[in-house]
Amino acid sequence: MNTPTIPSDQEAFIKAISDENRLKLIGVLAEGNASASDLSARTQLHPAQVARHLELLLQASVIVTRQ
């Protein structure tokens, strides 16, 4: 029996949204733009954690940066 494979970009997306803290960040961002310090305050995450999670979300194309 062949196990179906998931393309790496879809796998990265799924992994990115499977973390509770990243889901919290996505929820805040769904309400509108927020700075990293706003995200930290609203999610009770340390700024370094916010930065790490945002980087993973960016890499998986879950979020985009504002120009």
N, C-alpha and C positions, 0 to 999 in steps of 0.2 A: 504494500500500500504506500503510495506516494503522499508525503505530507506537503500540503501547499506551502509555498514560501511567500513571505511578505516582502515587497520591495523595501530597500533600506530607507528610503525617504518616508514611507508610511510607518515603518518601524520606529524611526526617530520621532515622528509626530506622536505616535501612540505612547511611547516612553515619556515624552515631554509632558503630556497631559495626564499621565497616570500618577503623578505625585500630588499629594494633598496641598502642599504649600504652593506649588505652581498653579494649581486650580484656584487657590485663593487669590493669587496675583492676577490670573486671567479674569476672575470675577470683578476685581476692582477696576481693571483696565476696560472691561466691558461697559462700565459706567461712564468712561471718558478718559482723557489723557491724565496721567499722574506722573509726578517726578519719582525718582528712586526713594527720596526721603519720605514722600507721601505714602508710597507703597509700604515702606518699612513701618511707618506709624500705624497704618490701617490694618496691616496683617500681623503686627507684633513680631516681625522677623528682623533679625540683625541686618544692618545694611549690607554686610558682606554676603549674607545668605540671599538677599534680594538680588544682588549683582550676579551671583552664580546662577540663580534660577532664571533670571532674565536672559542671560547669555545662552542657556540651554533652550529657552523658548525661541530666541532669535535664530539659533542654529537650525532648529526644527521647522522654521517658518510659521510658527504659531502666532507670533507677533512681529510687527515691523517697527522700525524706529521712525520717529517724526522728523521730517527735514526742516 
